[in-house]
Amino acid sequence: MKKYNFILTLILILGFALAGNKSYAQTETKRADVRQKAQRVRIADGRLDGEVTRREAAALNAEQRHIRRAERRAKADGEVTRVEKRKLERKQNRANRHIRRAKHNEIDNN
């Protein structure tokens, strides 16, 4: 009976340990998601205000699609590593600069 209880306890502990690992996978990129949404809003606002031309908006939106694809690829294996997060952040920093330049250049849509 003791042997049976020990084996049952061991199986339960291993089962919970293995099941718990899956739920803690690092696929969350909350910071990247928030920045992505803010950048999309800035592009749309620039388009509405006439600060960003149609061509500039198309290029900026293509860059946002590229970032989303990179984020999906990073999440595909179930874990977003520090290196992948750093690459995503770098891409978003570059996109942020491009949005600022597009909104503050001399080309107006008015």
Beta strands, then each sheet from edge to edge (+ up, - down):
end
